[in-house]
């Protein structure tokens, strides 16, 4: 069976035909979108409009007082993306930046009380939705899923790192 192109014409030969099937990455993307939709539909507004801001909050909640370079390595985001996101987070009162007390060339980023409160609120909401999404998986299945997803993530990180050099 031939696949129809957008214009309604069949491919000229079998080499042009690409069978459609859902891939694991497509499924991961769909799950991510559904999860985000569920969290947003709870009625709570997410004051940080971009995903990069949320990633920064997560990393700073794990270890406060990081440098921008630390955050680049931890989030795998580009330095300009981190810089823009931090400017917005600082402007909105979620983080503050201060010079390193030992190396004045370095700037450290800290969560404010407002940032920590937002992180706790979002973390609780995410945990609720994640529990609902994972409720029919056994502990063993959850562990296997985490192991496999980490392998995929590490492959993507390694590929990205090799492209930088």
C-alpha positions in Angstrom: 0.0 0.0 0.0 1.4 3.4 -1.0 1.4 6.4 1.2 -0.3 9.5 -0.3 1.6 12.8 -0.3 -0.2 16.0 0.9 -1.0 16.8 -2.7 -2.8 13.4 -3.1 -0.2 11.9 -5.4 1.4 8.6 -4.6 5.2 8.5 -4.4 7.0 7.9 -7.7 8.8 4.8 -6.5 9.1 2.6 -3.4 12.2 4.5 -2.2 10.1 7.6 -1.6 7.6 5.6 0.6 8.2 5.9 4.3 5.9 3.8 6.4 4.3 5.8 9.3 4.6 4.2 12.7 4.8 5.8 16.1 8.3 5.9 17.5 9.3 5.9 21.1 10.4 9.5 20.8 7.1 10.5 19.4 5.4 8.8 22.3 7.7 10.5 24.8 6.8 13.9 23.2 3.1 13.1 23.3 3.3 12.1 27.0 5.2 15.3 27.8 2.6 17.4 26.1 -0.3 15.6 27.8 1.4 15.9 31.2 2.0 19.7 30.6 -1.7 20.1 29.5 -2.9 18.3 32.7 -0.8 20.5 35.0 -1.9 23.7 33.2 -5.5 22.6 33.3 -5.5 22.5 37.1 -6.3 26.2 37.0 -3.0 27.2 38.5 -1.1 29.6 36.4 2.6 28.9 35.8 4.2 32.3 36.2 7.4 31.1 34.4 6.3 30.9 30.8 9.3 29.0 29.5 10.5 25.5 30.1 14.1 26.8 30.6 12.9 28.8 33.7 11.4 25.7 35.2 14.6 23.7 34.6 16.6 26.4 36.3 14.3 26.4 39.3 14.7 22.6 39.6 18.5 22.7 39.4 18.7 25.6 41.9 16.4 23.8 44.3 18.7 20.8 44.1 21.8 22.9 44.8 21.5 26.7 45.3 24.2 29.1 44.6 25.4 27.7 41.2 27.2 29.6 38.5 25.7 30.1 35.1 28.2 27.7 33.7 27.2 25.0 36.3 23.6 25.6 35.1 24.5 25.2 31.5 26.1 21.8 32.2 23.3 20.6 34.5 20.4 21.6 32.2 22.2 21.0 28.8 20.8 24.4 27.7 22.8 26.9 25.7 24.5 29.7 27.7 22.5 32.5 25.9 19.2 30.6 26.8 20.3 30.4 30.5 21.2 34.1 30.5 17.9 35.2 29.1 15.9 32.9 31.4 17.9 34.1 34.5 17.2 37.7 33.5 13.5 37.0 33.5 13.6 35.0 36.7 15.5 37.7 38.4 13.2 40.5 37.1 10.2 38.5 38.4 11.8 38.0 41.8 12.4 34.2 41.7 16.2 34.3 41.7 19.0 36.7 42.8 22.5 36.9 41.5 25.5 37.7 43.7 29.3 37.8 43.1 31.2 34.7 44.4 32.8 35.7 47.7 36.1 33.9 46.7 36.2 34.6 43.0 34.7 38.0 42.1 34.7 37.0 38.4 32.1 34.4 39.0 28.4 35.2 39.7 26.3 32.8 41.8 22.6 32.3 41.3 20.3 31.8 44.3 16.6 31.0 44.7 14.7 33.7 46.5 11.9 32.8 49.0 9.4 33.5 46.2 11.3 31.2 43.9 11.5 28.4 46.5 7.8 28.7 47.2 7.0 28.5 43.5 9.3 25.5 43.1 7.6 23.7 46.0 4.2 24.4 44.6 5.1 23.2 41.1 6.9 20.1 42.4 3.8 19.1 44.4 1.6 19.5 41.3 4.0 17.5 39.1 4.2 14.8 41.7 0.4 14.5 41.9 0.1 14.2 38.1 3.0 11.8 37.8 1.5 9.5 40.5 -1.7 9.4 38.5 0.1 8.7 35.2 2.3 5.9 36.7 -0.4 4.3 38.9 -0.7 1.1 36.9 3.1 0.4 36.7 4.8 -1.9 39.2 8.0 -0.7 40.9 10.0 -3.0 38.6 8.3 -1.5 35.5 9.0 2.1 36.8 12.6 1.3 37.4 13.0 -0.3 34.0 11.3 2.8 32.4 13.7 5.1 34.2 16.7 3.1 33.2 15.6 3.1 29.5 14.8 6.8 29.5 18.1 7.6 31.1 19.9 5.7 28.3 18.0 7.7 25.7 18.8 10.9 27.5 22.5 10.0 27.7 22.6 9.1 24.0 21.2 12.5 23.1 23.6 14.3 25.5 26.6 12.4 24.1 25.5 13.3 20.5 25.0 16.9 21.4 28.4 17.1 23.2 30.2 15.5 20.2 28.6 18.1 17.8 30.0 21.0 19.9 33.6 19.9 19.2 
